[in-house]
Amino acid sequence: MALFRNAKRPLRIFLYNSFSTCTNHTNGYSMSRGSPISQSSDIKGLFTIKYVNRKPAFGLISRQFSDKAHGGSEQMSLIKQLRERTSAPIKDVKLALVDCNWDIEAAQKELRKRGKVLASKKSSRTATEGLLALAQSKGKVAIIELNCETDFVARNEIFQYLALSLARQTLLVENISQQASGIYPVGPEYLQDSQLNLEHPKINGEMTVQNAITELAAIMGENVKLRRGFVMSASLPGVISTYLHTSPQLGLGRIAGILSLEVEDKNARLDALQRVGSELAMHVVAAKPLFLTKELVSSDALANEREILRSQAESTGKSQMAIEKMVEGRLRKYYEEVVLMEQNFILNDTLNVKTLLENLSKEVGSAVKIGSFFRMEVGEGIQRLESSNADESVAQAA
């Protein structure tokens, strides 16, 4: 214990000498030459000065922290609101708010401007994904293909909403070809200036089709493109049946089959026609027919197939007569593959489509025939011909 007291003496002497030779007015305290006792009291005060009035200082710091936290909370709320309105990336949302001094309305307009510029830059990029959207009224069906770059965007609810809106708009287009029945193309040029009245929370109001697509591209950050559209009309009495494959919701899909059935008797049972028509629309999707009847097979397609079959037959080394018989036999097989009326029915391969229609005619008590049919798939032909729209081959009846 004595050793400990002795060890503290040099520190006391050092402090005494140091503070007795100077005067310090820091924080209102004065130290001058005096007795060691008074000096030690001042020294004690020096070491305790920073703990005086601790509560007010702590309160000030707390208030400053609370103010900053409150501001940060408001900013996060604005970011969340603008993100919900626009679906833009959080980074872009925050940047727009900062640039607009946290004015959410101004930031939303700024995001739309930036998005449209970005959309125009991406418009040259290939878009092979997307959806087919279908709308139907009595005796008429419209279908469009809306493309994007990724399947992720095709699954987005805003994309799907606009696709269905475009299909409904296409259904309103007047018959461009003036055909009484059949299929006619409705290209983007017929729709781009049409007015839409959209009611989705993130894309709403009156705007043209072209502006709506640009708006969607700005939101999604991808190239979005209305590629093509078609309308099928049927003569009455009759029905139009549809089938959509890989359908995320009613009216949407990646592959579509559309088919019209016509009946002579206007009093015939249409429920039977609807049932068989739906099955045949599914058949069109699965079997991929190219022509309705053998008579409608194009001369070019037939000549090309004959040339291929003859080349295969000649490689066998048989006589010319035998080669001709082989070619004709294989042509019958070709018709069964590409002609709808000659194909085996996918739901019952013991009969072909022609026999199926004969049985349906007996059931309804009137002759039934296929007026026209159409098969369409997302992205088909884009790699072969980027500019192809309504000029792509359409399978239909004469």
C-alpha positions in Angstrom: 0.0 0.0 0.0 2.9 2.4 0.9 4.5 1.4 -2.4 1.3 2.4 -4.3 1.2 5.8 -2.6 4.8 6.4 -3.4 4.2 5.5 -7.0 1.6 8.2 -7.4 3.8 11.1 -6.1 5.7 11.7 -9.3 2.4 12.1 -11.2 1.2 14.6 -8.5 4.5 16.6 -8.8 4.3 16.6 -12.6 0.7 17.9 -12.5 1.5 20.5 -9.9 4.5 21.8 -11.9 2.6 21.9 -15.1 -0.5 23.7 -13.9 1.2 26.1 -11.6 3.2 27.6 -14.5 0.2 28.5 -16.7 -3.3 30.0 -16.6 -6.1 28.2 -18.4 -9.5 29.9 -19.1 -11.0 27.0 -21.0 -14.7 26.5 -20.3 -14.6 29.3 -17.8 -12.2 27.7 -15.3 -9.1 29.6 -14.0 -6.0 28.0 -12.6 -3.0 29.9 -11.1 -0.3 29.4 -8.6 -1.7 28.3 -5.3 -1.5 25.7 -2.7 -1.2 22.1 -3.7 -4.6 21.4 -2.1 -6.5 24.0 -4.1 -4.6 23.0 -7.2 -5.5 19.4 -6.8 -9.2 20.5 -6.5 -8.9 22.4 -9.8 -7.3 19.4 -11.4 -10.2 17.2 -10.2 -12.5 19.7 -11.8 -10.6 19.5 -15.1 -11.1 15.8 -15.3 -14.8 16.0 -14.5 -15.8 18.9 -16.8 -16.9 16.8 -19.7 -19.5 15.0 -17.7 -21.2 18.2 -16.6 -24.8 18.7 -18.0 -24.9 15.3 -19.5 -28.6 15.2 -20.0 -29.1 18.3 -22.2 -26.2 17.1 -24.5 -27.7 13.7 -24.8 -31.1 15.2 -25.6 -29.7 17.3 -28.4 -28.0 14.4 -30.0 -31.2 12.3 -29.7 -33.2 15.0 -31.4 -30.7 15.3 -34.2 -30.8 11.6 -34.8 -34.6 11.5 -34.7 -34.9 14.3 -37.3 -32.6 12.4 -39.7 -34.5 9.2 -39.2 -37.8 10.9 -39.9 -36.5 12.4 -43.1 -35.2 9.0 -44.2 -38.5 7.4 -43.4 -40.3 9.9 -45.7 -37.8 9.3 -48.5 -38.3 5.6 -48.3 -42.0 6.1 -48.4 -41.7 8.2 -51.6 -39.4 5.6 -53.2 -41.9 2.9 -52.4 -44.9 4.9 -53.8 -43.1 5.8 -57.0 -41.9 2.2 -57.4 -45.5 1.0 -57.1 -46.7 3.5 -59.6 -44.1 2.9 -62.3 -42.5 -0.5 -61.6 -39.2 1.1 -62.5 -36.0 -0.2 -60.9 -35.3 1.2 -57.4 -32.1 2.8 -58.5 -33.8 4.7 -61.2 -36.7 5.7 -58.9 -34.3 7.1 -56.2 -32.3 9.0 -58.8 -35.4 10.6 -60.3 -36.6 11.7 -56.9 -33.3 13.2 -56.0 -33.1 15.0 -59.3 -36.6 16.4 -58.7 -36.0 17.4 -55.1 -38.2 14.6 -53.9 -41.3 15.8 -55.8 -43.0 12.5 -56.6 -45.2 13.9 -59.4 -42.2 15.5 -61.2 -40.2 12.4 -60.6 -42.8 10.2 -62.2 -42.8 12.5 -65.3 -39.1 12.4 -65.4 -39.1 8.6 -65.2 -41.5 8.4 -68.1 -39.3 10.7 -70.2 -36.2 8.6 -69.5 -38.1 5.4 -70.1 -39.3 6.5 -73.5 -35.7 7.4 -74.5 -34.5 4.1 -73.3 -37.3 2.3 -75.1 -36.4 4.0 -78.4 -32.8 2.8 -78.0 -33.9 -0.8 -77.4 -36.4 -0.9 -80.3 -33.9 -2.5 -82.7 -33.3 -5.4 -80.4 -34.8 -8.8 -81.3 -38.0 -9.7 -79.4 -38.9 -13.4 -79.8 -40.8 -14.0 -76.6 -44.3 -12.7 -75.7 -47.9 -13.8 -75.8 -50.8 -14.3 -78.1 -54.0 -12.5 -77.0 -57.4 -13.4 -78.2 -60.8 -11.6 -78.1 -64.1 -13.0 -79.5 -67.6 -11.9 -80.3 -70.4 -13.6 -82.1 -69.1 -14.8 -85.4 -65.8 -13.0 -85.1 -62.4 -13.6 -83.4 -59.3 -11.4 -83.2 -55.8 -12.5 -82.2 -52.6 -10.5 -81.9 -49.0 -11.3 -81.1 -47.2 -9.0 -78.6 -43.5 -9.6 -78.4 -40.9 -8.9 -75.8 -37.3 -10.0 -75.2 -37.7 -12.4 -72.2 -40.3 -14.8 -70.8 -40.0 -12.9 -67.5 -41.6 -9.8 -69.0 -44.3 -11.9 -70.8 -45.4 -13.2 -67.3 -45.8 -9.6 -66.0 -49.4 -8.6 -65.3 -49.0 -5.2 -67.1 -47.8 -6.9 -70.2 -50.7 -9.3 -70.2 -53.2 -6.6 -69.5 -52.0 -4.6 -72.5 -52.0 -7.7 -74.8 -55.7 -8.4 -74.0 -56.5 -4.7 -74.5 -54.9 -4.8 -78.0 -56.8 -8.0 -78.9 -60.1 -6.3 -77.9 -59.1 -3.2 -80.0 -58.3 -5.4 -83.0 -61.8 -7.0 -82.7 -63.2 -3.5 -83.4 -61.3 -3.1 -86.7 -63.6 -3.1 -89.7 -63.1 -5.9 -92.3 -60.1 -4.7 -94.2 -60.4 -7.3 -97.0 -64.2 -7.0 -97.3 -64.4 -10.8 -97.1 -67.8 -12.3 -96.0 -65.9 -14.9 -94.0 -62.3 -16.2 -93.6 -59.1 -14.8 -92.2 -57.7 -11.4 -92.9 -54.5 -9.7 -91.5 -54.6 -6.6 -89.2 -51.0 -5.3 -89.1 -49.6 -2.8 -86.6 -50.1 0.0 -89.1 -53.9 -0.4 -88.8 -53.8 -0.2 -85.0 -51.0 2.1 -83.9 -53.1 5.3 -84.1 -56.2 3.7 -82.5 -57.2 5.1 -79.1 -57.1 2.9 -76.0 -58.7 3.6 -72.7 -56.5 1.8 -70.2 -57.5 1.3 -66.5 -54.5 -0.6 -65.1 -53.0 1.1 -61.9 -49.6 1.4 -63.6 -50.7 2.2 -67.2 -53.9 4.1 -67.5 -55.8 6.8 -69.3 -56.5 7.5 -73.0 -53.5 7.0 -75.3 -52.8 5.6 -78.8 -51.7 2.0 -79.3 -48.2 3.1 -80.2 -47.9 5.3 -77.1 -49.2 2.5 -74.9 -46.6 0.1 -76.3 -43.8 2.7 -75.8 -45.0 3.2 -72.2 -44.9 -0.5 -71.5 -41.4 -0.8 -73.0 -40.3 2.1 -70.7 -41.8 0.3 -67.6 -40.4 -3.1 -68.6 -37.0 -1.9 -69.8 -37.2 -4.2 -72.8 -38.1 -3.9 -76.5 -41.9 -4.5 -76.8 -43.4 -4.9 -80.2 -46.9 -5.5 -81.6 -45.9 -7.8 -84.4 -49.1 -8.9 -86.1 -52.8 -9.4 -85.8 -55.5 -11.4 -87.6 -59.3 -11.5 -87.6 -61.4 -14.5 -88.5 -65.1 -14.1 -89.3 -67.6 -16.9 -90.0 -70.7 -17.0 -92.0 -73.9 -17.8 -90.1 -75.2 -20.2 -89.1 -72.0 -21.6 -87.7 -69.5 -21.3 -84.9 -65.9 -20.2 -84.4 -63.9 -22.3 -81.9 -60.6 -21.5 -80.4 -57.9 -23.2 -78.3 -54.9 -21.6 -76.6 -52.0 -23.7 -75.5 -49.7 -22.7 -72.5 -52.3 -20.3 -71.3 -51.4 -18.2 -68.2 -55.0 -16.8 -68.1 -58.1 -16.7 -70.1 -57.5 -15.2 -73.6 -53.7 -15.6 -73.5 -51.3 -18.3 -74.7 -48.2 -19.1 -76.7 -49.9 -21.3 -79.4 -53.4 -20.7 -80.8 -55.7 -22.8 -83.0 -58.8 -21.2 -84.5 -61.4 -22.9 -86.6 -64.8 -22.1 -88.0 -67.5 -24.7 -88.6 -70.4 -23.9 -91.0 -73.7 -25.7 -91.1 -76.4 -25.5 -93.8 -79.5 -25.7 -91.5 -79.8 -22.6 -89.3 -81.8 -24.6 -86.8 -79.0 -27.1 -86.3 -77.8 -27.8 -82.7 -74.9 -25.4 -82.2 -73.8 -27.1 -78.9 -72.6 -30.1 -80.9 -70.7 -27.9 -83.3 -69.1 -26.0 -80.4 -68.0 -29.3 -78.8 -66.4 -30.8 -81.9 -65.1 -27.3 -83.0 -63.1 -27.0 -79.7 -61.6 -30.5 -80.2 -60.7 -29.6 -83.8 -59.1 -26.3 -82.7 -56.9 -28.4 -80.3 -56.1 -30.7 -83.2 -54.9 -27.8 -85.3 -52.5 -26.8 -82.5 -51.1 -30.4 -82.1 -51.1 -31.7 -85.7 -50.0 -28.4 -87.5 -51.9 -28.8 -90.8 -50.9 -26.5 -93.6 -53.9 -27.0 -96.0 -57.6 -27.7 -95.6 -58.1 -30.1 -98.5 -55.8 -31.9 -101.1 -57.2 -29.6 -103.8 -55.8 -26.5 -101.8 -52.2 -27.8 -101.6 -50.2 -25.2 -103.6 -48.6 -26.3 -106.8 -45.2 -25.2 -105.6 -45.4 -27.3 -102.4 -46.6 -30.3 -104.4 -43.8 -29.9 -107.0 -41.2 -29.6 -104.3 -42.5 -32.7 -102.5 -42.6 -34.7 -105.7 -39.0 -33.8 -106.5 -37.8 -34.9 -103.0 -39.8 -38.2 -103.2 -38.6 -39.0 -106.7 -35.0 -38.4 -105.7 -35.4 -40.8 -102.8 -37.1 -43.4 -105.0 -34.4 -43.2 -107.7 -31.8 -44.1 -105.2 -33.3 -47.5 -104.9 -32.3 -48.4 -108.5 -35.8 -49.7 -109.4 -37.6 -49.2 -112.8 -39.3 -46.0 -113.8 -42.7 -47.5 -113.4 -41.9 -48.7 -109.9 -40.5 -45.3 -109.0 -43.7 -43.5 -110.1 -45.8 -45.9 -107.9 -43.5 -45.2 -105.0 -43.8 -41.4 -105.4 -47.6 -41.6 -105.6 -47.8 -43.8 -102.5 -45.6 -41.5 -100.5 -47.6 -38.5 -101.7 -50.7 -40.0 -99.9 -48.6 -40.1 -96.8 -47.6 -36.4 -97.3 -51.3 -35.5 -97.6 -52.1 -37.2 -94.3 -49.4 -35.1 -92.7 -50.2 -31.7 -94.0 -53.9 -31.7 -95.1 -56.4 -31.2 -92.3 -59.2 -33.3 -93.8 -56.8 -36.2 -94.3 -55.2 -36.2 -90.9 -56.0 -38.7 -88.2 -58.0 -37.1 -85.4 -55.7 -36.6 -82.4 -58.3 -37.6 -79.9 -59.3 -40.7 -81.8 -56.8 -41.9 -84.4 -59.1 -44.6 -85.7 -60.8 -42.0 -87.8 -59.7 -39.0 -89.8 -61.1 -35.4 -89.7 -63.2 -36.0 -92.8 -64.9 -39.0 -91.1 -65.3 -36.9 -87.9 -67.3 -34.2 -89.8 -69.4 -36.8 -91.5 -70.4 -38.2 -88.1 -71.1 -34.7 -86.9 -73.3 -34.0 -89.9 -75.4 -37.0 -89.0 -75.7 -35.9 -85.4 -77.0 -32.4 -86.1 -79.0 -33.5 -89.1 -77.3 -31.1 -91.6 -74.1 -30.9 -93.6 -71.2 -29.5 -91.6 -68.0 -28.2 -93.1 -64.8 -26.4 -92.0 -64.9 -22.8 -93.3 -61.3 -21.9 -92.4 -58.7 -22.6 -89.8 -55.6 -20.9 -88.5 -52.6 -21.8 -86.4 -50.3 -19.2 -84.8 -47.3 -19.5 -82.5 -45.3 -16.9 -80.6 -42.0 -16.0 -82.3 -42.4 -18.3 -85.4 -40.5 -17.0 -88.4 -38.7 -14.2 -86.6 -35.2 -15.7 -87.0 -35.9 -16.4 -90.7 -37.4 -13.0 -91.6 -37.3 -10.2 -89.0 -39.6 -7.9 -90.9 -42.3 -10.4 -91.5 -45.7 -9.3 -90.2 -49.0 -9.9 -91.9 -47.3 -11.4 -95.0 -46.5 -14.6 -93.1 -48.2 -17.7 -94.5 -51.7 -18.2 -93.2 -53.4 -21.5 -93.5 -57.0 -21.0 -94.6 -59.8 -22.4 -96.8 -60.5 -21.1 -100.2 
